[in-house]
Amino acid sequence: MGITLIIGLVVAAIVLIILFRMIWRIAEPNEALIISGLGARGGNRADGVDSLGFKIVTGKGTGVLPGFQTARRLRLDSRAANLQVSCVTNQGIPVNVRGVVIYKVGDDLVSIANAARRFLDQQDSMDGAIHELFTGHLRSIIGNLTVEDLILNRERLTSEVRGSAADEMSKLGLIVDSLQIQEIDDTTGYITNMGKPHAARVAATARIAEAQRDQEATEAEQVAAALKAAAVRESQIQQAGFQADIDRASAKSKQAGPLSQATARQEVVVQETKAAELEADLAEKQLQSQVRKPADARAYETVTLSQAERDARIAQAEAEARETELRAVAQASQVRQAALADAEATKVRGDAVASATRAKGLADAEAAKARGLAEADAAKAKGLAEAEAIQARADALAHNQEAVIAQQLAENWPQIVEAGAKAFGNVDHMVVLNGAQGIEEMLAKALTLGGTGLGLARSILSGANGTNGSTPDALKKIEDLKA
């Protein structure tokens, strides 16, 4: 019996729970319960809904008698209605306006009651009603505005639309959370053309600003490049100065040896010059003792032998003089070129190298000058010796003219005969009248030219001795005759 009681109590509890669940209804935060039926009366006079024939429950639970009362739910969450309106502005320009309305049922009992009376069984038709409501108000308001007002002052458009639709929305129990005009477009291109001047002005301003910024950037780059070039220049100048100091010290160390060599060479040249002068004096004394004095005793022999020696010595003296002159010129040119080359190199490397090169050039020039003077003195001594030899032969010729003339004619007899026979060289055909005798006579006449030359030489010499006694003139005339 105890078990039966327990089972009965459990069954009764289950039945009560089931009954309670069947009776009790709970309103969610985003909904309101609209309860109508037996004993369902709304609030009090303060709420303004005392005369309602239904009960409104929000945010709590309440009991609903099955079969006697009905509980339906009204959504209180936000809804969105898209707007797309074609209308005409105050300027007569057709425009298309797209927007969106965010709305909901009001939270107060009056709004809930008004929305329940109108949309409780037709909640899905709220979007259509809102669309028609706001479409009419948009057309009315846009008709009093210009395109410029629509574009530049959309806040005014939305506020006027909300204000004009406020009474209708209140009667419907709805409130507007947000009204946004998303797009305004026209089929005539008025809005596009209206924005072109501003776009062009903005584009021009942008181009001007870009050009100015580009100019400033270019100027800054040029200034930076100039500063960079100046820094590089200063660095190179300092490096060149350091390198010049290094080159100057190196040049001084390198020229120390050549300078000492040049000094030693200069002293050697001086000593060689003195030795050459002594040798020239010795040669002069030897010529005085060995040529002039024996020449008086051996006059005839000297006259005979000195003729060939004179020509050879004159040629040798001229050759040696020419050789000496060319060598002196070559050495001077070489010294000058070396000095110029050294001077150019010295100018690049620095003042230190220039002074060293100048000292070397001066030393070489002094050495060349000393060598030239020594050679010139030697040539002068040799020329004096030859002149004295010639004078000795002239004296001998003055004392024994006959022997000299005879000797000269004997040496040059073939040439004299050949010169006399040249008269027959240009004859193509010769007729000899006397035969062999005529030929002998012609040959005899050619041979007599030697005797005629001998007499002519005697007369010239005698005439020369009778007038001024100038033996050299006589010798010159003999030489002319020989030629």
C-alpha positions in Angstrom: 0.0 0.0 0.0 2.9 2.3 0.7 4.3 1.7 -2.8 0.9 2.4 -4.3 0.8 5.7 -2.5 4.3 6.6 -3.7 3.4 5.7 -7.2 0.2 7.8 -7.0 2.1 10.7 -5.7 4.7 10.5 -8.5 2.0 10.2 -11.1 0.2 13.2 -9.6 3.5 15.2 -9.6 4.0 14.3 -13.3 0.5 15.3 -14.1 1.0 18.6 -12.3 4.2 19.3 -14.2 2.6 18.5 -17.5 -0.4 20.8 -16.6 1.9 23.5 -15.5 3.9 23.4 -18.7 0.7 23.4 -20.7 -0.5 26.5 -18.8 2.6 28.6 -18.2 4.0 30.8 -21.1 7.2 32.8 -20.9 7.9 35.9 -23.1 11.4 36.1 -24.6 13.4 39.4 -24.4 12.6 40.1 -28.1 8.9 39.3 -28.0 5.7 40.2 -26.3 2.9 37.7 -25.4 -0.5 38.8 -26.5 -3.1 36.9 -24.4 -6.7 37.1 -25.2 -9.7 35.2 -23.9 -11.5 34.6 -20.6 -10.3 37.1 -18.0 -7.5 38.6 -20.1 -7.6 42.3 -19.4 -4.8 44.8 -20.0 -3.0 46.8 -17.4 -4.2 49.9 -15.7 -5.3 53.4 -16.6 -1.7 54.8 -16.2 -0.6 52.6 -19.1 -3.3 53.8 -21.3 -4.3 50.3 -22.1 -7.0 49.7 -19.5 -9.6 49.3 -22.1 -7.8 46.7 -24.1 -9.5 43.4 -24.6 -6.2 41.4 -24.3 -3.3 41.2 -22.0 0.4 42.1 -22.9 3.2 40.3 -21.2 6.9 41.2 -21.8 10.0 39.8 -20.2 8.2 37.4 -17.8 5.9 34.4 -17.6 2.2 34.1 -17.1 -0.4 31.3 -17.0 -2.7 30.7 -19.9 -5.8 28.6 -19.5 -5.9 26.1 -22.3 -9.3 26.3 -24.1 -10.2 29.5 -22.4 -7.3 31.8 -23.4 -4.9 32.1 -26.4 -1.3 33.3 -26.2 0.4 34.6 -29.4 3.8 36.1 -29.8 4.7 39.5 -31.3 8.3 40.0 -32.3 10.0 43.0 -30.9 13.4 42.7 -32.7 14.6 45.0 -35.5 13.5 44.7 -39.1 14.9 46.2 -42.3 12.9 47.4 -45.3 14.7 48.3 -48.5 13.6 51.5 -50.3 13.9 52.1 -54.0 12.0 55.2 -55.2 11.9 56.9 -58.6 10.9 60.6 -58.2 11.4 64.1 -59.6 13.2 66.9 -57.9 12.2 70.5 -57.6 14.2 71.2 -60.8 12.3 68.6 -62.8 15.2 66.1 -62.9 14.2 62.5 -62.4 16.3 60.7 -59.8 16.4 57.2 -58.4 16.9 56.9 -54.6 17.9 53.7 -52.8 17.9 53.5 -49.0 17.1 51.3 -46.1 14.8 51.7 -43.0 15.7 49.9 -39.8 12.6 49.8 -37.6 10.9 47.8 -34.8 7.8 47.6 -32.7 8.0 50.1 -29.8 8.9 48.8 -26.4 6.0 50.6 -24.6 2.6 48.8 -24.2 0.8 51.3 -26.4 3.1 50.7 -29.3 2.9 46.9 -28.7 -0.9 47.2 -28.5 -1.1 49.2 -31.8 1.3 46.8 -33.6 -0.6 43.8 -32.3 -3.9 45.2 -33.6 -2.4 45.8 -37.0 0.3 43.1 -37.6 -0.2 40.3 -35.1 -1.3 37.8 -37.7 0.5 39.6 -40.6 4.0 40.3 -39.2 5.6 39.4 -42.5 3.7 42.2 -44.2 5.3 44.9 -42.0 8.2 45.4 -44.6 5.7 46.1 -47.4 3.8 48.6 -45.3 6.9 50.4 -44.2 8.1 50.5 -47.9 4.9 52.1 -49.1 4.9 54.5 -46.2 8.4 55.8 -46.7 8.2 55.8 -50.4 5.3 58.2 -50.3 7.1 60.5 -47.9 10.4 60.4 -49.9 8.6 61.4 -53.1 6.9 64.3 -51.3 10.0 65.6 -49.7 12.3 65.1 -52.7 9.8 67.0 -54.9 10.6 70.1 -52.7 14.4 69.7 -52.9 17.0 70.2 -55.6 19.6 67.7 -56.7 22.3 69.7 -55.0 20.3 69.4 -51.7 20.0 65.7 -52.1 23.7 65.3 -52.8 25.2 67.8 -50.4 22.7 67.5 -47.5 21.4 64.0 -47.1 21.0 64.4 -43.3 18.3 67.0 -44.0 16.5 64.5 -46.3 16.6 61.7 -43.7 15.5 64.0 -40.8 12.6 65.4 -42.8 11.5 61.9 -43.9 11.6 60.6 -40.3 9.7 63.7 -39.1 7.0 63.4 -41.7 6.5 59.7 -41.0 6.6 59.9 -37.2 2.8 60.1 -36.8 2.1 57.2 -39.1 4.8 55.1 -37.4 3.4 55.9 -34.0 -0.1 54.8 -35.0 1.4 51.6 -36.3 3.2 51.1 -33.1 6.6 51.2 -34.8 9.7 53.3 -34.3 12.5 54.0 -36.7 16.0 53.0 -35.5 17.8 54.2 -38.6 17.0 55.7 -42.0 19.9 55.7 -44.5 19.9 57.0 -48.1 22.4 54.7 -49.8 22.4 56.0 -53.4 21.0 58.8 -55.4 21.2 58.4 -59.2 19.8 60.2 -62.2 19.3 59.0 -65.8 20.2 62.4 -67.3 23.8 62.5 -66.0 23.1 65.7 -64.1 24.8 64.5 -61.0 27.8 63.3 -63.0 28.1 66.7 -64.7 27.6 68.5 -61.5 30.7 66.7 -60.0 32.9 67.3 -63.0 33.9 70.9 -62.2 34.8 69.9 -58.7 36.6 66.8 -59.9 38.5 68.9 -62.4 39.3 71.5 -59.8 40.5 68.7 -57.4 42.5 67.1 -60.2 44.1 70.4 -61.0 44.9 71.1 -57.4 46.3 67.6 -57.1 48.5 68.1 -60.2 49.7 71.5 -58.9 50.5 70.0 -55.5 52.2 67.0 -57.1 54.3 69.4 -59.3 55.2 71.5 -56.3 56.2 68.5 -54.3 58.1 67.1 -57.3 59.9 70.5 -57.6 60.7 70.6 -53.9 61.9 67.0 -54.1 64.1 67.8 -57.1 65.5 70.8 -55.5 66.2 68.8 -52.4 67.9 66.1 -54.5 70.0 68.7 -56.3 71.0 70.3 -53.0 71.9 66.9 -51.6 73.8 66.0 -54.8 75.7 69.3 -54.6 76.6 68.7 -50.9 77.7 65.2 -51.8 79.8 66.5 -54.7 81.3 69.2 -52.4 82.1 66.5 -49.8 83.7 64.3 -52.4 85.7 67.3 -53.8 87.0 68.2 -50.3 87.9 64.6 -49.7 89.8 64.3 -53.0 91.6 67.6 -52.3 92.7 66.4 -48.9 93.8 63.0 -50.4 95.7 64.8 -53.2 97.4 67.0 -50.6 98.4 63.9 -48.6 99.6 62.1 -51.7 101.6 65.2 -52.7 103.4 65.2 -49.4 104.1 61.5 -49.8 105.4 62.0 -53.4 107.5 65.0 -52.3 109.2 62.9 -49.6 109.6 60.0 -51.9 111.1 62.2 -54.6 113.5 63.8 -52.1 114.7 60.3 -51.1 114.9 59.1 -54.7 116.9 62.2 -55.9 119.4 62.1 -53.1 121.4 59.5 -55.0 121.3 61.3 -58.4 122.2 64.6 -56.8 125.3 63.1 -55.2 126.2 61.4 -58.5 125.7 64.7 -60.4 128.0 66.5 -57.9 130.6 63.9 -58.2 130.3 63.9 -62.0 130.7 67.7 -62.1 133.9 67.4 -60.2 135.1 64.7 -62.6 134.3 66.9 -65.6 136.2 69.8 -64.0 139.2 67.6 -63.6 138.9 66.2 -67.1 138.7 69.7 -68.4 141.9 70.7 -66.7 143.6 67.5 -68.0 142.4 68.4 -71.5 143.9 71.9 -71.2 147.2 70.4 -70.0 147.2 67.9 -72.9 146.4 70.8 -75.3 149.4 72.8 -74.0 151.6 69.7 -74.2 150.5 69.1 -77.8 151.1 72.7 -78.7 154.7 72.6 -77.3 155.3 69.3 -79.0 154.2 70.8 -82.3 156.5 73.8 -81.7 159.5 71.6 -81.1 158.7 68.8 -83.5 157.2 70.6 -86.6 158.3 74.2 -86.8 162.0 73.7 -86.2 162.5 70.6 -88.3 160.5 72.2 -91.1 163.2 74.9 -91.6 165.8 72.1 -92.2 163.6 69.8 -94.2 161.8 72.4 -96.4 162.0 70.6 -99.7 160.9 67.3 -98.1 158.1 69.0 -96.1 156.8 70.8 -99.3 156.7 67.4 -101.1 155.1 65.5 -98.4 152.9 68.2 -96.7 150.7 68.6 -99.8 149.0 65.3 -99.4 149.1 65.6 -95.6 147.5 69.0 -95.7 144.5 67.7 -97.7 144.1 64.7 -95.4 144.5 66.8 -92.3 142.1 69.4 -93.5 139.5 66.8 -94.3 140.2 65.1 -90.9 140.0 68.4 -89.1 136.7 69.3 -90.8 135.4 65.8 -90.1 136.5 66.0 -86.5 135.1 69.6 -86.1 131.8 68.5 -87.7 131.7 65.4 -85.4 132.5 67.6 -82.4 129.8 70.0 -83.4 127.2 67.3 -84.0 128.2 65.6 -80.8 127.9 68.8 -78.8 124.6 69.6 -80.5 123.3 66.1 -79.8 124.5 66.2 -76.3 123.0 69.6 -75.8 119.7 68.5 -77.3 119.7 65.3 -75.2 120.4 67.3 -72.1 117.7 69.8 -73.1 115.1 67.0 -73.8 116.0 65.3 -70.6 115.7 68.6 -68.7 112.3 69.3 -70.3 111.0 65.8 -69.6 112.3 66.0 -66.0 110.8 69.4 -65.7 107.3 68.2 -66.9 107.5 65.2 -64.5 108.7 67.4 -61.7 105.8 69.9 -62.3 103.3 67.0 -61.8 104.9 65.4 -58.8 105.7 68.6 -57.0 108.1 71.4 -56.2 110.6 69.0 -54.5 111.0 66.9 -57.6 111.3 70.0 -59.7 114.2 71.4 -57.7 116.0 68.0 -57.9 115.5 67.7 -61.6 116.6 71.3 -62.2 119.8 70.6 -60.2 120.4 67.5 -62.3 119.8 69.4 -65.6 122.2 72.1 -64.5 124.8 69.6 -63.6 124.4 67.8 -67.0 124.5 71.2 -68.8 127.7 72.2 -67.0 129.2 68.8 -67.9 128.2 69.2 -71.5 129.6 72.7 -71.6 132.8 71.6 -70.1 133.2 68.7 -72.6 132.4 71.0 -75.4 135.0 73.5 -74.3 137.6 70.8 -73.9 136.9 69.5 -77.4 136.9 73.0 -78.9 140.3 73.7 -77.3 141.7 70.4 -78.6 140.3 71.2 -82.1 141.8 74.7 -81.9 145.2 73.3 -80.9 145.1 70.9 -83.8 144.1 73.7 -86.2 146.9 75.9 -85.0 149.4 73.0 -85.6 148.1 72.5 -89.1 148.2 76.2 -89.8 151.8 76.4 -88.7 152.6 73.4 -90.9 151.0 75.2 -93.9 153.0 78.3 -93.1 156.2 76.2 -93.0 155.4 74.8 -96.4 154.7 78.3 -97.7 158.1 79.4 -96.4 159.8 76.5 -98.2 158.0 77.4 -101.4 159.2 81.0 -101.2 162.8 79.7 -101.0 162.7 77.0 -103.8 159.9 77.8 -106.2 161.3 76.0 -109.2 161.5 72.7 -107.3 158.0 73.0 -106.0 156.5 73.9 -109.4 158.4 71.1 -111.0 157.2 68.7 -108.4 153.6 69.9 -108.9 153.7 69.6 -112.7 155.3 66.2 -112.5 152.6 65.0 -110.1 149.8 66.4 -112.3 151.2 65.8 -115.8 148.7 63.1 -116.7 145.8 65.4 -115.8 147.3 68.3 -117.7 147.7 66.2 -120.9 144.3 64.8 -120.4 142.9 68.4 -120.2 144.7 69.4 -123.4 143.4 66.4 -125.2 139.8 67.1 -124.3 139.7 69.4 -127.3 139.7 66.4 -129.5 137.0 64.6 -127.5 134.1 66.5 -129.0 135.3 65.9 -132.6 133.2 63.4 -134.5 135.2 63.3 -137.7 138.7 64.7 -138.1 140.6 64.9 -141.4 144.4 64.9 -141.2 146.0 66.4 -144.2 149.6 65.4 -143.6 148.9 61.9 -142.5 151.1 60.6 -139.7 153.1 63.8 -139.6 149.9 65.8 -138.9 149.0 63.4 -136.1 152.4 63.8 -134.6 152.1 67.6 -134.8 148.8 67.5 -132.9 150.2 65.3 -130.2 153.2 67.5 -129.9 151.1 70.5 -129.4 149.1 68.7 -126.7 152.3 67.7 -125.0 153.7 71.2 -125.2 150.9 72.3 -122.9 153.0 71.1 -120.0 155.8 73.4 -120.8 153.5 76.2 -121.4 152.0 75.6 -118.0 155.5 75.5 -116.5 156.3 78.9 -118.0 153.0 80.3 -116.9 153.6 79.1 -113.3 157.1 80.8 -113.3 155.7 84.1 -114.6 152.9 84.0 -112.0 155.3 83.3 -109.2 157.8 85.9 -110.3 155.1 88.5 -110.7 153.8 87.7 -107.3 157.3 88.0 -105.7 157.9 91.2 -107.5 154.8 92.9 -106.3 154.1 92.1 -102.7 156.1 88.9 -102.0 152.9 87.0 -101.0 153.7 83.4 -101.2 150.3 82.2 -100.2 148.8 84.1 -103.2 151.2 82.3 -105.4 150.3 79.0 -103.8 146.6 79.8 -104.4 147.3 80.5 -108.1 149.2 77.2 -108.4 146.2 75.4 -106.9 143.9 77.2 -109.3 146.1 76.1 -112.2 146.1 72.6 -110.9 142.3 72.6 -110.6 
